[in-house]
Amino acid sequence: MDIIPNNPNNPDCRIGIFVIAYNAESHIEKTLGRIPDAVWKMLTVVYIVDDCSSDETTLKALNFNHEHSAKIVVIRNRVNLRYGGNQKLGYQWAIDQKLDIVVMLHADGQYAPEFLEQMYTPIMNNEADVVIGSRMMTKDTALLGGMPKYKYYGNIILTKIQIALTGLKLSEYHSGYRAYSVKFLKSIPFWENSNEWHFDTQILLQNYQIKARIKELPIPTYYGDEICHVNGITYGMNCVVTSFGFLLYRRGIYYSRKYDVNLKGQRYFDKFDDPYSSHSLIYKHLLAVGVTGKKILELGVGDASLTRRLKDHGALVDGVESDKVYIDLAQPFCNRIFSGDLNKIETLNLDTDYDIIVAADILEHLVDPEYVLSKLKTNLKKDGLLVVSLPNVANAYVRFSLLFGRFNYHSKGLLDKTHLHFYTLKTASAMLAKTGWKVTERSVTAIPLAIVFPFLRLKFFKWILHIFYGITKLFKGLFAYQGLFFCTNPNSTKLL
């Protein structure tokens, strides 16, 4: 589908109305007709996403006759994605079409289209990142608008429970009238959220975690003859469980990808939080061989957690890094930082007398890791040490996922979406041998349980980590999270 052109009436802000629809044939034309003319003129597009309705919702939308009909796009899902799944598609469409603001409007007209301008204006004026149309800000408005009493009081009670669990104070968590800055949507992993109705709670908590600016506005409430597709008891339980999970995440008891939004722009967790992570084990090994006074090259300094520790033990560390955020973090701990693309290692003018080169969690991100490994032999002293860590794609987690037909990429971990290559322990060893390195020692890391369940870092629970690491070493091919390889260059003729 072509990118929607800029709106000549509003060239500096591309606004889209995302009409989420399911079995709404009796309401959708009326809902679209209630959008004010002034709003139509401001909009770039109104896109209707029909979630595989069993009625004629799509046909009604396509046949809607209006002077601004050219701004309407109709999308019909081939399968029913559910409420949360339909939102994921709708928000991704807004990102792909390079919109600046998206407002979600329900096709059944329960949320007033007449209020659209108030929804997007705070974001357009840079006063908010998220706007929520609240039915509960003005006392009894929802009841006067026809909201059933059980929903009204259930909304109040459920919202109070969620506030107590999460700390996010809102007049209600359960309004489906939302406006988002698309820049904000791009910064959160909303694809990690549920496909069910509590998607709305999860995206709110992601918003809270990233410290986005939320603005609530009172909106009128209208309940007519629309059909409610929500199971209230299941929805309420899911909202409470989600809020409790968020509480555990904030307290450091449980890890969840959906809330790991990296406030400071750092993509990775501190790997020293896990005693059996690649960084922890590499650091332990290097201390054993001695780093004081050694000249070390670290490829990809990341958050500089390893760099800092090596410097504290008297190592002279040079780093290679392309990300300015990480360069700034590592600057105080490096003698020099070579800023550039490691894929073009020959352009970096690296020194040729390093005692140790650390390539931890980096080669899998490169276009041609074999080329880089071959070139690195010219940068290491005779009898110098190359340390490599690579993820094990044959880990039980990936095997189990494949059993059910899943190979889902994530923002980090074994299936990090920035990984260009995948290895098993055997194929990683073969690559090192092929590029001329001799592996003198091997080790493995364990699945990062201490990251997923932070309470395991407490002294009382550490025995669990020790036992699990022991099992990992017994069944390396199945449970190893990463392979660690300590290598020398057997063909080196350089002098110390």
Secondary structure by P-SEA (a helix, b strand, c coil): ccccccccccccbbbbbbbbbccccccaaaaaaaccaaaaaaccbbbbbccccccaaaaaaaaccccccccbbbbbbcccccaaaaaaaaaaaaaaacccbbbbbbcccccccccccccccccccccccbbbbcccccccccccccccaaaaaaaaaaaaaaaaaccccccccccccccccaaaaaaccccccccccaaaaaaaaaaaaaccbbbbbbbbbbbcccccccaaaaaaaaaaaaaaaaaaaaaccccccccccccccccccccccccccaaaaaaaaaaaaccccbbbbbcccccaaaaaaaaaaccbbbbbbccaaaaaaacccccccccccccccccccccccccbbbbcccccccccaaaaaaaacccccccbbbbbbbbccccaaaaaaaaaccccccccccccccccccccaaaaaaaaaaaccccccccccccccccccccccccccaaaaaaaaaaaaacccccccbbbbbbbcccccccc
